[in-house]
Amino acid sequence: MTARPLIVVGDGGHGRVVREVMRASGSHRLLAVVDDRYTEAGERDGVYYGPLLLLRTLLADRADAEWIVAVGDNAARRALVERIGMGEERCASLVHPAACIAPGVPVGPGAVVMPGAVANPGARIGAHAIVNSGAVVEHDAELGPFAHLSPNAALAGGTVADEGAHIGIGASVIPGVRIGRWSVLGAGAAAIRDVPDGVVAAGVPARTIRRLAELPPPYAPQPAGGGR
Ligand SMILES: CC(C)(COP(=O)(O)OP(=O)(O)OC[C@H]1O[C@@H](n2cnc3c(N)ncnc32)[C@H](O)[C@@H]1OP(=O)(O)O)[C@@H](O)C(=O)NCCC(=O)NCCS
């Protein structure tokens, strides 16, 4: 397998973990790290570093290069994907070799699956979703676009964590339950009933503790090669 050049957007803690998943999987090699914390472009040990603007230049120069947004916060990740506005055909997905993904489980563009994660038959992992270390997506469970399953969290069979939902570290969702769009399920929570869209729920059993101010409209990927 030839390792494709990869541009990783985001140089924070999650970005470093995503780069390690890339290294371990061998599917890609690091071409560049872009982040607006860099005010100008530079090169170190064969890797380019620079502001987000550098992404377009590199993708234009390198027809084989792919990109991924490696920012853990779901809303920030979506905002970056929309700002990039490139369509998803050159968007990489990354799966650590120590993850166990059943054959036929789709892993959407921009999604990343960390070591020790499991996705069983019929599971679906949406675009730009994160399945963090040791998390479980049981059979027929769905992780929507921009959703994030934190370390050691579990979605039981037939559950849904809808677009942008954040399932906190060690939280559980029992069979058939839906976690609504952009809702947050607190660390260690047990969701035994549906959680509506746009709320923060916590505890065992999980109860709503507050509502989010506003929800973004449903995600619609940019058309291929799109730009703004
Ligand atoms: C649930 C959560 C989002 C709430 O954050 P918040 O809105 O800032 O809420 P606060 O910290 O102000 O807490 C509000 C109340 O909820 C309680 N609470 C907060 N998190 C809780 C949790 N995980 N379980 C049970 N109760 C919780 C607090 O004790 C507080 O109760 P009180 O009003 O009786 O004092 C946050 O605590 C949490 O669990 N985040 C998950 C983080 C995570 O797993 N990250 C993984 C990164 S990979």
The ligand as a Tripos MOL2 file, in Angstrom:
@<TRIPOS>MOLECULE
LIG
   48    50     1     0     0
SMALL
NO_CHARGES

@<TRIPOS>ATOM
      1 C1        -22.1410   17.1550   31.3700 C.3       1 LIG1
      2 C2        -21.1790   18.2890   31.1240 C.3       1 LIG1
      3 C3        -21.1090   18.6190   29.6190 C.3       1 LIG1
      4 C4        -21.7220   19.4830   31.8920 C.3       1 LIG1
      5 O1        -20.8790   20.5570   31.7640 O.3       1 LIG1
      6 P1        -21.4700   22.0140   32.2090 P.3       1 LIG1
      7 O2        -22.6420   22.3630   31.3680 O.co2     1 LIG1
      8 O3        -20.2780   22.9340   32.2110 O.co2     1 LIG1
      9 O4        -22.0550   21.7610   33.6420 O.3       1 LIG1
     10 P2        -21.4690   22.0850   35.0940 P.3       1 LIG1
     11 O5        -20.0660   21.5820   35.2510 O.co2     1 LIG1
     12 O6        -21.7310   23.5350   35.3630 O.co2     1 LIG1
     13 O7        -22.4130   21.2010   36.0180 O.3       1 LIG1
     14 C5        -23.7970   21.4420   36.1090 C.3       1 LIG1
     15 C6        -24.3710   20.4270   37.0650 C.3       1 LIG1
     16 O8        -24.3310   19.1270   36.4540 O.3       1 LIG1
     17 C7        -23.5460   18.2210   37.2650 C.3       1 LIG1
     18 N1        -22.7360   17.4080   36.3490 N.ar      1 LIG1
     19 C8        -21.8310   17.8580   35.4560 C.ar      1 LIG1
     20 N2        -21.2920   16.8310   34.7710 N.ar      1 LIG1
     21 C9        -21.8770   15.7250   35.2630 C.ar      1 LIG1
     22 C10       -21.7210   14.3560   34.9420 C.ar      1 LIG1
     23 N3        -20.8760   13.9380   33.9670 N.pl3     1 LIG1
     24 N4        -22.4770   13.4690   35.6250 N.ar      1 LIG1
     25 C11       -23.3300   13.8860   36.5830 C.ar      1 LIG1
     26 N5        -23.5270   15.1830   36.9170 N.ar      1 LIG1
     27 C12       -22.7970   16.0720   36.2610 C.ar      1 LIG1
     28 C13       -22.6880   19.1170   38.1450 C.3       1 LIG1
     29 O9        -22.3550   18.4600   39.3440 O.3       1 LIG1
     30 C14       -23.6170   20.2910   38.3810 C.3       1 LIG1
     31 O10       -24.5520   19.9280   39.3620 O.3       1 LIG1
     32 P3        -25.1170   21.0060   40.4250 P.3       1 LIG1
     33 O11       -25.8460   22.0460   39.6150 O.co2     1 LIG1
     34 O12       -25.9980   20.2000   41.3110 O.co2     1 LIG1
     35 O13       -23.9080   21.5800   41.0990 O.co2     1 LIG1
     36 C15       -19.7130   17.9280   31.5770 C.3       1 LIG1
     37 O14       -19.5940   17.9290   32.9970 O.3       1 LIG1
     38 C16       -19.2670   16.5840   31.0400 C.2       1 LIG1
     39 O15       -19.5040   15.5220   31.6300 O.2       1 LIG1
     40 N6        -18.6080   16.6190   29.8540 N.am      1 LIG1
     41 C17       -18.0860   15.4580   29.1850 C.3       1 LIG1
     42 C18       -16.6090   15.6800   28.8790 C.3       1 LIG1
     43 C19       -15.9800   14.4660   28.2260 C.2       1 LIG1
     44 O16       -16.3400   13.3240   28.4470 O.2       1 LIG1
     45 N7        -15.0010   14.7400   27.3930 N.am      1 LIG1
     46 C20       -14.3270   13.7020   26.6750 C.3       1 LIG1
     47 C21       -13.2520   14.2990   25.8100 C.3       1 LIG1
     48 S1        -12.4530   13.0810   24.8340 S.3       1 LIG1
@<TRIPOS>BOND
     1     1     2 1
     2     2     3 1
     3     2     4 1
     4     2    36 1
     5     4     5 1
     6     5     6 1
     7     6     7 2
     8     6     8 1
     9     6     9 1
    10     9    10 1
    11    10    11 2
    12    10    12 1
    13    10    13 1
    14    13    14 1
    15    14    15 1
    16    15    16 1
    17    15    30 1
    18    16    17 1
    19    17    18 1
    20    17    28 1
    21    18    19 ar
    22    18    27 ar
    23    19    20 ar
    24    20    21 ar
    25    21    22 ar
    26    21    27 ar
    27    22    23 1
    28    22    24 ar
    29    24    25 ar
    30    25    26 ar
    31    26    27 ar
    32    28    29 1
    33    28    30 1
    34    30    31 1
    35    31    32 1
    36    32    33 2
    37    32    34 1
    38    32    35 1
    39    36    37 1
    40    36    38 1
    41    38    39 2
    42    38    40 1
    43    40    41 1
    44    41    42 1
    45    42    43 1
    46    43    44 2
    47    43    45 1
    48    45    46 1
    49    46    47 1
    50    47    48 1
@<TRIPOS>SUBSTRUCTURE
     1 LIG1         1 GROUP 0 **** ****
